[in-house]
Amino acid sequence: MLLPADEAGQGRAVVLLHARPADRTMWNAHLPLLAEAGIRAIALDLPGHGEAAVHDRDEAAPWKDVLDTLDQRGIDRFVLAGNSLGALVALQVAVTARERVEGLVLVGYRPHDQAPSARLQTAWDRERAALGTGDIDAAVRAGVQAWISEAAAPEVKAHGARMMRDQLQSQRAHAEPAHAEDPLGKDPAILRALSVPALVGVGAHDMPDFFQGGEELARELDAGDLTVIPEAGHLAPLEQPTAFCELLVGFLHCIPSNAALQIG
């Protein structure tokens, strides 16, 4: 499946992968900033999000879809930057095609087998309760409260609410397909063996689950200390696009590039 994409700039390829309650529009502010920095930035809709419908598929394998989409665009080597679900998919891509991945920037990561905190469980319960009564508005409010910091700008909250509403309505209209076998498996050694330059971050106001998950991931990837993005919640790149782009560009300057200039 070829994924819908927005692209800007020329130079080193950076693939932007959105969070679960979002879509590729969460990177709208980032594309011009990265293009100005001499980067070819590609924001993708993951399967089942945004314009990437999956209702006619038996099985979803987002890591394969990402690779197929990059192949179609002539992009052989790239850096992956992912938030939440996007961080997970970035890792899945990396273990599937290690030789193509030059670096990883992962924000808001939590492994699925990590027990949820009371705060995370409450967020899930509120959304499920609202959806159980068919109240999309209440589910969106619960999502904004959970995933975006209280101090975020009104336009950021409005953007987040739009993405969440679209995602919930899509879920109601189309049953989710089964997921293909996760290439990460259950062996933590698969991440320790990656040997890919990585930066792992978390929003300063995110839930403790993502601090714990981020710290463990940083250790597994030998990525140094967890980077905390100030004044941001779980959707830290959405809330702080300039700070995130500065972080990403700084990371790129510190890692080697084996890719020639790629122009689609």
C-alpha positions in Angstrom: 0.0 0.0 0.0 1.4 3.4 -1.0 0.7 5.9 1.8 -0.5 9.5 1.3 2.3 11.9 1.8 3.2 15.6 2.0 6.8 16.6 1.1 9.0 19.6 1.1 12.6 20.4 0.5 15.6 18.7 -1.0 18.6 17.0 0.5 18.9 14.4 3.2 15.6 12.5 3.5 13.7 12.6 6.9 10.5 10.6 7.2 8.0 12.0 9.7 5.6 9.4 11.3 2.6 10.7 13.3 1.1 9.7 16.6 -1.9 7.3 17.0 -4.6 10.0 17.5 -3.2 12.1 14.7 -2.4 12.1 10.9 0.3 13.5 8.7 -1.1 17.0 9.1 0.5 17.1 12.6 3.7 17.9 10.6 2.3 20.8 8.6 4.4 23.4 10.5 7.6 21.2 10.3 7.8 20.8 6.6 8.8 24.4 5.7 11.1 24.6 8.7 13.0 21.4 7.7 13.0 22.4 4.0 14.7 25.7 4.9 17.3 23.7 6.8 18.2 21.8 3.6 16.2 18.6 4.4 13.9 16.6 2.2 11.0 16.0 4.7 8.3 13.5 3.9 5.2 13.3 6.2 3.1 10.1 5.8 -0.3 9.0 6.8 0.0 5.6 8.5 -2.6 2.9 7.6 -6.0 3.6 9.0 -5.2 7.3 9.6 -5.9 10.4 7.6 -6.3 9.5 4.0 -4.8 6.0 4.3 -7.9 3.9 4.3 -7.5 0.2 5.2 -11.0 -1.1 5.1 -10.3 -3.2 2.0 -7.3 -5.0 3.5 -7.1 -8.2 5.5 -4.0 -7.3 7.4 -2.0 -4.1 8.2 1.8 -4.0 8.1 2.6 -0.2 8.4 6.4 -0.8 8.3 6.1 -2.5 4.9 3.8 0.3 3.7 6.3 2.9 4.7 9.1 1.1 2.9 7.0 0.6 -0.2 6.1 4.3 -0.3 9.7 5.3 0.1 10.7 2.9 -2.7 8.1 4.5 -5.0 9.6 7.9 -4.2 13.1 6.8 -5.0 14.3 7.2 -1.4 16.9 4.5 -0.5 18.3 5.8 2.8 16.6 8.0 5.3 16.2 9.2 8.9 13.0 8.3 10.7 11.3 10.7 13.1 8.3 9.3 14.9 5.9 10.3 17.7 4.1 7.7 19.8 2.7 5.2 17.2 5.1 6.8 14.8 8.0 5.9 17.1 6.8 2.3 17.2 6.5 2.1 13.4 10.0 3.7 13.0 11.5 0.9 15.1 9.6 -1.7 13.1 11.0 -0.2 9.9 14.5 -0.1 11.3 14.6 -3.8 12.3 13.1 -4.7 8.9 15.5 -2.6 6.8 18.4 -1.8 9.0 20.7 -1.0 6.1 18.5 1.8 4.9 18.0 3.7 8.2 20.6 6.4 9.0 19.1 7.5 12.3 16.0 7.5 14.6 14.3 10.3 16.5 11.7 8.8 18.7 9.3 10.8 20.9 6.6 9.6 23.3 7.4 5.9 23.1 5.9 3.2 25.4 6.1 -0.6 24.8 2.7 -2.3 24.6 3.6 -4.8 27.4 4.4 -2.0 29.9 1.7 -1.8 32.6 -0.2 1.5 32.3 -0.1 4.1 35.0 -3.3 5.2 36.7 -3.2 8.4 34.7 -3.0 6.5 31.4 -5.6 4.0 32.3 -8.0 6.8 33.3 -7.4 8.4 29.9 -8.2 5.2 28.1 -11.3 4.6 30.3 -12.7 8.0 29.6 -12.3 7.7 25.9 -13.9 4.2 25.8 -16.8 5.3 28.0 -17.6 8.2 25.7 -17.3 6.0 22.6 -19.5 3.4 24.3 -22.3 5.9 24.4 -21.6 7.2 20.9 -20.4 10.6 22.2 -17.6 11.5 19.8 -17.4 15.0 21.2 -16.7 13.7 24.7 -14.2 11.2 23.4 -12.4 14.1 21.5 -12.4 16.2 24.7 -10.9 13.3 26.6 -8.2 12.8 24.0 -7.2 16.5 23.9 -7.0 16.5 27.7 -4.9 13.3 27.7 -2.5 13.9 24.9 -2.0 17.7 24.7 -0.7 19.8 27.5 -3.1 22.2 29.3 -1.0 25.2 28.4 -0.9 24.5 24.6 -2.0 27.2 22.3 -5.7 27.1 21.3 -4.9 26.5 17.7 -2.8 23.5 18.7 -5.7 22.0 20.7 -8.1 22.7 17.8 -5.8 21.0 15.4 -5.4 18.0 17.7 -9.2 17.8 18.2 -9.7 17.8 14.4 -7.3 14.9 13.9 -8.8 13.0 16.8 -12.3 13.5 15.6 -11.4 12.3 12.0 -9.7 9.2 13.4 -12.6 8.2 15.7 -15.1 8.7 12.9 -13.0 6.6 10.6 -12.7 3.8 13.3 -16.5 3.8 13.6 -17.0 3.6 9.8 -14.4 0.9 9.1 -13.4 -2.0 11.2 -9.7 -2.2 11.9 -7.8 -5.0 10.0 -5.8 -7.5 11.8 -2.1 -6.6 12.3 0.7 -8.5 10.7 3.2 -10.1 13.0 5.2 -7.4 14.7 8.9 -7.6 13.4 10.0 -6.4 16.9 8.7 -9.6 18.3 9.2 -10.1 22.1 13.0 -10.2 22.1 14.5 -6.9 23.5 17.8 -7.9 22.1 16.6 -7.1 18.6 16.7 -3.4 19.6 20.0 -3.6 21.3 21.4 -5.1 18.1 20.2 -2.3 15.9 23.4 -0.1 16.2 21.5 2.9 14.6 22.2 6.5 15.9 19.2 7.5 17.9 17.7 10.3 20.0 14.8 9.4 22.3 12.6 12.2 23.7 9.4 12.9 25.7 7.3 16.0 26.3 7.9 17.5 29.7 4.2 17.2 30.6 3.6 13.7 29.2 2.5 10.8 31.4 5.0 8.9 33.5 4.5 5.9 31.2 6.3 7.6 28.4 9.2 8.8 30.6 9.7 5.2 31.7 9.3 3.8 28.2 11.6 6.4 26.8 14.3 5.8 29.3 14.2 2.1 28.7 14.3 2.6 25.0 17.2 5.0 25.2 19.2 2.4 27.1 18.3 -0.4 24.6 19.4 1.8 21.7 22.4 3.2 23.5 21.0 6.6 22.8 22.2 8.5 25.9 19.9 10.4 28.2 16.3 10.9 27.5 15.7 14.3 25.9 12.8 16.3 27.6 11.0 18.7 25.3 9.8 21.7 27.4 6.2 22.9 27.6 4.8 19.9 25.7 2.6 16.9 26.4 2.4 13.6 24.5 2.1 15.2 21.1 5.3 17.2 21.7 6.2 17.8 18.0 2.7 19.2 17.4 2.9 21.6 20.4 6.5 22.6 19.9 7.4 22.4 16.1 10.3 24.8 16.2 11.9 23.2 19.2 11.4 19.8 17.7 12.9 20.8 14.4 15.9 22.3 16.1 16.3 19.1 18.0 16.0 17.0 14.8 18.4 19.2 12.8 21.0 19.2 15.6 20.8 15.4 15.7 21.3 15.2 11.9 24.4 17.3 12.1 25.9 14.8 14.6 25.3 11.6 12.5 27.0 10.6 9.2 25.1 10.5 6.0 25.7 7.8 3.4 22.9 9.0 1.1 23.5 10.9 -2.1 21.1 13.8 -2.8 17.7 12.4 -3.6 15.2 14.3 -5.6 11.8 12.8 -6.4 
